[in-house]
């Protein structure tokens, strides 16, 4: 490769990097919008803007949401089992009364 080809390749790679960084920032802002994460524009500003979280914050929040979802599913399963046991107890009570 000669100097001109290296300069052209470098420009192409810098452009590609800028596009990737822009898409990355846009995705992180979309998560901020979805999670309603806001920050003040300045200490004296009355308007908020969406935060620009890092991926660690996003993944931690998603992990917490998944944990909450599993906990709710566990509670639903336990409640369903409790209702099943209650129904069985009622059936047994009816059978005892019939005998």
KOLDRENFI-326831 format. One record per residue: z, y, x of N, C-alpha, C, O in turn. Coordinates in steps of 0.02 Angstrom, whole numbers, plus 50000, padded with zeros to 5 digits. Atoms other than C-alpha are relative to their C-alpha. Example, Ala and Ser with C-alpha at 12.3 -4.5 7.8 and 13.67 -1.06 7.14 Angstrom:
// residues 2
REC    nZ    nY    nX   caZ   caY   caX    cZ    cY    cX    oZ    oY    oX
REC 50000 49941 50045 50390 49775 50615 50000 50060 50045 50033 50059 50097
REC 49997 49941 49958 50357 49947 50684 50037 50055 49961 50045 50110 49986
***
This chain:
// residues 99
REC    nZ    nY    nX   caZ   caY   caX    cZ    cY    cX    oZ    oY    oX
REC 50000 49941 50042 50000 50000 50000 50000 50062 50044 50034 50066 50096
REC 50000 49937 49962 49962 50172 50060 50047 50050 49966 50078 50035 49915
REC 49952 49950 50024 50062 50330 50031 49986 50021 49928 50032 50028 49889
REC 50018 49977 50067 49967 50385 49875 50017 49947 49948 50041 49963 49894
REC 49983 50054 50046 49989 50215 49793 50076 49994 49990 50099 49982 49935
REC 49927 50001 50005 50176 50217 49832 50025 50058 49957 50071 50049 49917
REC 49979 49942 50041 50193 50391 49757 49984 49988 49926 50025 50003 49883
REC 50019 50015 50069 50099 50336 49601 50046 49947 49970 50068 49953 49912
REC 49955 50053 50023 50205 50179 49586 50070 50027 49988 50103 50009 49938
REC 49934 49969 50007 50364 50280 49611 50002 50043 49936 50052 50041 49899
REC 50003 49958 50061 50312 50402 49473 50000 49956 49938 50033 49972 49889
REC 50002 50046 50057 50272 50258 49356 50069 49969 49987 50091 49965 49930
REC 49934 50030 50007 50441 50176 49389 50052 50050 49976 50095 50033 49936
REC 49953 49949 50023 50535 50339 49366 49989 50015 49925 50037 50026 49888
REC 50016 49989 50070 50446 50366 49200 50027 49942 49957 50055 49953 49904
REC 49975 50058 50035 50488 50189 49146 50076 50001 49995 50105 49985 49943
REC 49927 49995 50000 50670 50214 49196 50024 50053 49951 50073 50042 49914
REC 49981 49947 50047 50680 50376 49098 49992 49976 49928 50034 49992 49886
REC 50009 50027 50067 50610 50287 48944 50055 49950 49982 50081 49951 49926
REC 49948 50050 50012 50735 50144 48961 50067 50035 49989 50104 50016 49944
REC 49937 49964 50008 50881 50266 48982 50002 50036 49932 50054 50038 49900
REC 50002 49966 50065 50824 50363 48828 50012 49951 49943 50048 49966 49896
REC 49991 50051 50052 50814 50204 48723 50072 49975 49999 50101 49962 49946
REC 49931 50022 49994 50985 50150 48788 50047 50050 49966 50091 50032 49927
REC 49958 49948 50030 51064 50316 48739 49991 50001 49925 50040 50008 49888
REC 50013 50000 50072 50980 50310 48569 50036 49942 49965 50063 49950 49911
REC 49966 50058 50029 51049 50135 48536 50076 50011 49997 50108 49994 49947
REC 49928 49987 49999 51225 50188 48587 50019 50052 49948 50072 50046 49916
REC 49986 49949 50051 51216 50341 48474 49994 49968 49930 50032 49986 49885
REC 50006 50035 50064 51158 50228 48331 50064 49961 49984 50086 49959 49927
REC 49936 50033 50011 51316 50124 48356 50054 50051 49982 50096 50038 49939
REC 49951 49947 50016 51418 50286 48355 49993 50022 49928 50042 50036 49894
REC 50012 49981 50069 51337 50332 48190 50026 49945 49953 50058 49960 49903
REC 49978 50056 50042 51370 50159 48118 50076 49995 49996 50103 49980 49943
REC 49927 50005 49998 51553 50163 48171 50033 50067 49986 50095 50072 49986
REC 49975 49933 50015 51571 50349 48129 50045 50027 50056 50099 50054 50043
REC 49963 49974 49942 51630 50394 48305 49975 50070 50013 49917 50081 50029
REC 50018 49930 49990 51631 50582 48321 50043 50031 50054 50097 50008 50069
REC 49962 49962 49951 51686 50705 48453 49985 50074 49989 49932 50091 49962
REC 50009 49928 50006 51707 50893 48457 49947 50023 50051 49944 49998 50107
REC 50050 49973 49954 51563 50990 48533 50033 50040 50055 50013 50037 50113
REC 49960 49962 49952 51688 51105 48618 50070 50008 49971 50079 49996 49911
REC 49932 49995 50027 51874 51137 48602 50007 50048 49942 50051 50039 49899
REC 49994 49950 50052 51845 51286 48488 49947 49992 49945 49943 50034 49899
REC 50053 50012 50049 51700 51215 48388 50028 49969 49937 50075 49929 49940
REC 49980 50029 50063 51720 51173 48206 49955 49941 49980 49972 49904 49934
REC 50047 50054 50015 51573 51053 48205 50009 49942 50049 50024 49952 50108
REC 49996 50060 49960 51576 50875 48268 49929 49975 50015 49881 49992 49980
REC 50062 50035 49985 51439 50776 48350 50017 49927 50011 50074 49910 50024
REC 49987 50070 49989 51419 50590 48369 50013 49988 50074 49982 50018 50117
REC 49982 50016 49932 51498 50518 48524 49945 49960 50033 49900 49934 50000
REC 50047 50041 49962 51400 50432 48660 50041 49946 50035 50057 49951 50094
REC 49955 50050 49972 51504 50274 48686 49966 49958 50053 49904 49953 50056
REC 50030 50047 49952 51481 50155 48830 49999 49931 49967 50030 49920 49915
REC 50009 50066 50030 51436 49974 48799 50066 49962 49994 50074 49922 49948
REC 49935 50034 50003 51613 49914 48835 50036 50019 49935 50064 49975 49901
REC 49969 49979 50063 51681 50018 48690 49967 49968 49940 50000 49946 49893
REC 50037 50029 50056 51545 49953 48576 50018 49926 49992 50032 49903 49937
REC 49986 50072 50003 51576 49770 48620 50072 49986 49980 50085 49938 49944
REC 49930 50009 50020 51765 49788 48603 50007 50012 49925 50041 49974 49891
REC 49995 49986 50072 51744 49865 48430 49968 49944 49960 49995 49923 49908
REC 50033 50056 50035 51622 49728 48377 50045 49939 50002 50050 49902 49953
REC 49954 50057 49995 51746 49598 48441 50058 50006 49951 50078 49957 49921
REC 49946 49990 50048 51884 49675 48337 49976 49988 49929 50012 49959 49889
REC 50028 50012 50067 51772 49674 48183 49991 49926 49987 50006 49902 49932
REC 50009 50072 50009 51730 49491 48211 50067 49965 49992 50073 49919 49952
REC 49933 50030 50007 51915 49448 48234 50028 50013 49930 50058 49969 49900
REC 49977 49984 50067 51957 49538 48072 49964 49958 49948 49994 49935 49899
REC 50039 50040 50047 51817 49446 47983 50026 49928 50000 50032 49897 49946
REC 49974 50068 49997 51884 49278 48045 50069 49996 49966 50084 49947 49932
REC 49934 49999 50032 52060 49325 47989 49994 50002 49925 50030 49966 49890
REC 50011 49997 50073 51997 49371 47816 49974 49934 49973 49994 49912 49919
REC 50026 50065 50022 51901 49208 47805 50056 49948 49999 50058 49906 49954
REC 49943 50046 49998 52059 49114 47855 50044 50011 49938 50066 49962 49907
REC 49959 49984 50059 52158 49203 47717 49966 49974 49937 49999 49945 49893
REC 50037 50025 50058 52022 49161 47591 50004 49924 49995 50013 49896 49941
REC 49996 50073 49999 52023 48978 47644 50069 49976 49979 50074 49928 49940
REC 49932 50019 50018 52212 48967 47630 50012 50012 49926 50042 49970 49892
REC 49992 49986 50071 52208 49049 47458 49963 49948 49958 49988 49926 49906
REC 50038 50051 50036 52073 48927 47401 50038 49934 50001 50041 49900 49949
REC 49961 50062 49996 52177 48780 47463 50063 50004 49956 50081 49955 49924
REC 49941 49992 50042 52331 48850 47376 49983 49991 49926 50020 49959 49889
REC 50021 50008 50069 52236 48861 47212 49983 49927 49985 49996 49903 49930
REC 50016 50071 50010 52173 48682 47235 50064 49959 49992 50068 49916 49948
REC 49937 50036 50005 52350 48619 47264 50034 50016 49933 50062 49971 49902
REC 49970 49981 50064 52411 48716 47112 49965 49963 49943 49998 49941 49896
REC 50037 50036 50051 52273 48637 47007 50019 49926 49999 50027 49897 49946
REC 49980 50070 49995 52319 48463 47069 50070 49990 49971 50083 49942 49935
REC 49932 50004 50027 52502 48496 47029 50000 50004 49924 50037 49968 49891
REC 50005 49995 50073 52455 48549 46852 49973 49936 49970 49997 49913 49918
REC 50028 50064 50025 52350 48392 46830 50053 49945 50002 50057 49905 49956
REC 49947 50051 49995 52495 48284 46891 50053 50012 49947 50079 49964 49918
REC 49950 49984 50051 52614 48374 46774 49975 49977 49932 50014 49950 49892
REC 50030 50021 50064 52496 48340 46628 50002 49924 49994 50017 49897 49941
REC 49999 50073 50001 52482 48156 46677 50070 49973 49988 50079 49924 49952
REC 49931 50022 50011 52671 48139 46685 50021 50009 49928 50057 49967 49901
REC 49982 49988 50069 52688 48214 46512 49966 49950 49953 49994 49931 49902
REC 50036 50049 50041 52558 48093 46443 50032 49932 50003 50028 49893 49955
REC 49969 50067 49992 52653 47942 46510 50067 50001 49972 50102 49950 49974
***
